Amino acid sequence: MVDRVLVCSFKKGRVRLQEEERPEMVSRHTIKRILLLHPPSTSVRFKTTSAQFVASRARDATFEKFMDNYKNLHKVISIQDLILANPNNPTVSLQFLSNLSQKLHLNRGAASFLRKYPHIFHIFYDPSKSLPFCKFTDAALEISRLEAAAIRDSMPFVVDRLVRLLSMSTATKALPLRAIFKVWRELGLPDDFEDSVILQNPNLFKLSDGNEPNTHVLKLVSAIPSGNLMAAVENWRIKECCKEDCGSSVDPLGIRFSFKHGFPPGMRLGKNFKAKVKEWQSLPYVGPYEEMGEKKKSKSGRMGLEKRAVAIVHEFLSLTVEKMVEVEKISHFRKWFGIDLNIRDLFLDHPGMFYLSTKGKRHTVFLREAYERGRLIDPNPVYDARRKLLDLVVLGRHGLYTGELQEEGGKTV
């Protein structure tokens, strides 16, 4: 557990709580005890845990509402993978799913969860096996085909994402294959990407044995010059400078090291906080595709390292199909990207760029600038297909009528 120091200062008899301008929840009893032990005009320090720091973050109702539905989509996708594992007979028995209920986080059992989404799952009884089975409805199966086709059609972009991901490992141009497996869906890779992407591009990618038994490392055959790879934030800066309606008001030098910011609704931004953000925006840093060089131990050096880490995770999120990823998954790349900071705290420290949700027993981070009203501003075909499946999750049991979703070849349960 990472501890964070919260400064409690006293001025004119009032308690002021600060941790880089972030408010923290403290009980009245704690404040009263501090006031009794330490008179005004003194200062004391006490610690808060990372869990308390996460709980104290500014909430964004739009992202939280989105995650209410998305946490159930995670479960739907897990069952989808089991159903489609056998392309010749895409079904799975309820008995098998029931045995995996705990692992799939189906708190009320498999059958109860499946019946919540009749537009996605169809339960039927197979007389030959004397067991109830589950399969996709025609609508859900069509969405699965649309997603697969979208990934197939975007193969050049898939290869480019993988090249960029490896290029951010500036020291070795290599990443462990198991880490890439954890984010294959987020990156829009096909499920057989080892064969369809890596082996099909021997001029770009090479698999080699890792330091540990039964592990593999994916490497770039030859490094791509950093000048040939432009980070997403650099494209944003160019667009900002080229806008006709505000070209005269945008300072190219002032925006040179800036990132787009948009804070949660209702978040109070003090003068000191705004001043620190402005100072941070103008701080030079080494880009995600550039060689780091020697790490400086000075204050400015540490701030530069922190900003480089922000640039790396910003670019990582920009490479994902839905501009979101679980914090646990991106943490597997931390060492390979040369990030010495806690990834989760990095997201919490920059609420204008990232939003961290804790819904569904997992920490999920969003690239704030990519979303508007719970949807991607610049969608892609893979995202569109996945959004259709999310729409069926949101639909739930609505829109049903007697006799709907009856399937041939088996009795509906």
Summary of the structure (lengths in Angstrom):
residues: 413
radius of gyration: 24.9
end to end distance: 47.7
largest distance: 81.8
contacts: 1151
relative contact order: 0.13
helix: 42%
strand: 16%
